[in-house]
Amino acid sequence: MPQIRVRFFAAAREAFGTKECTATAATIDELIATLTKDAGAEATTVISRSSFLVNAIAATDPRAALGEGDIVDVLPPFAGG
């Protein structure tokens, strides 16, 4: 399975307690499952509401394949203006 670099922004960074980690996953769905497996309720809630970028491109299909070395950005909803 591919090794993925995950970057957390805003509320996701706070919920996961880090700005970056690595994970092993073949799809966004698998990545979400991996990240939330041992996470608390806040992190699970934040990630369920987040959008994802794979190598700076919006990930619209959570079952699309991830590749070795891909960078996935976790972007929770933003407010303000």
Phi, psi and omega per residue, in radians:
M1 nan 2.556 -3.100
P2 -1.211 2.540 3.027
Q3 -1.574 2.171 -3.036
I4 -2.013 2.413 3.016
R5 -1.615 2.208 -3.101
V6 -2.014 2.244 3.087
R7 -2.021 2.280 -3.112
F8 -1.813 2.432 3.133
F9 -2.157 2.626 3.025
A10 0.871 -2.155 -3.072
A11 -1.084 -0.517 3.098
A12 -1.156 -0.703 3.103
R13 -1.072 -0.759 3.124
E14 -1.151 -0.782 -3.078
A15 -1.149 -0.659 -3.118
F16 -1.588 -0.193 3.068
G17 1.253 0.364 3.126
T18 -2.742 2.755 3.087
K19 -1.626 -0.242 -3.078
E20 -2.807 2.615 3.035
C21 -2.695 3.054 3.003
T22 -2.048 2.630 3.139
A23 -2.595 2.790 3.087
T24 -1.887 2.098 -3.133
A25 -2.856 2.588 -3.139
A26 -1.723 -0.287 3.135
T27 -2.534 2.917 3.056
I28 -1.070 -0.730 3.099
D29 -0.973 -0.787 3.127
E30 -1.173 -0.651 3.115
L31 -1.091 -0.790 3.106
I32 -1.032 -0.793 3.133
A33 -1.068 -0.730 3.135
T34 -1.141 -0.799 -3.095
L35 -1.177 -0.586 -3.074
T36 -1.632 -0.117 -3.087
K37 -0.902 -0.857 -3.109
D38 -1.997 0.235 -3.103
A39 -1.445 2.786 3.092
G40 -1.355 3.087 -3.101
A41 -1.080 -0.690 -3.131
E42 -1.097 -0.796 -3.140
A43 -1.120 -0.705 3.125
T44 -1.118 -0.735 3.111
T45 -1.126 -0.819 -3.122
V46 -1.058 -0.818 -3.083
I47 -1.187 -0.520 3.126
S48 -1.203 -0.364 -3.128
R49 -1.794 0.002 -3.019
S50 -1.511 2.777 2.963
S51 -1.795 2.798 -3.093
F52 -2.274 2.442 2.992
L53 -1.988 2.360 3.044
V54 -1.977 1.990 -3.092
N55 0.924 0.776 3.073
A56 1.249 0.243 3.104
I57 -2.079 2.319 -3.130
A58 -0.965 2.275 3.110
A59 -1.629 1.829 -3.100
T60 -1.697 -0.293 3.121
D61 -2.011 1.858 -3.097
P62 -1.176 -0.134 3.119
R63 -1.779 0.011 3.117
A64 -1.162 2.560 -3.072
A65 -1.209 2.432 2.968
L66 -1.758 2.619 -3.135
G67 -2.032 2.821 3.106
E68 -0.910 2.234 3.091
G69 1.462 0.011 3.092
D70 -1.060 2.649 3.058
I71 -1.973 2.146 3.127
V72 -1.970 2.146 3.070
D73 -1.698 2.285 3.100
V74 -1.777 1.992 -3.058
L75 -2.042 1.788 3.080
P76 -1.224 2.883 3.100
P77 -1.032 2.432 3.119
F78 -1.885 2.595 3.076
A79 -2.223 2.818 3.095
G80 2.005 -3.015 -3.116
G81 -2.892 nan nan
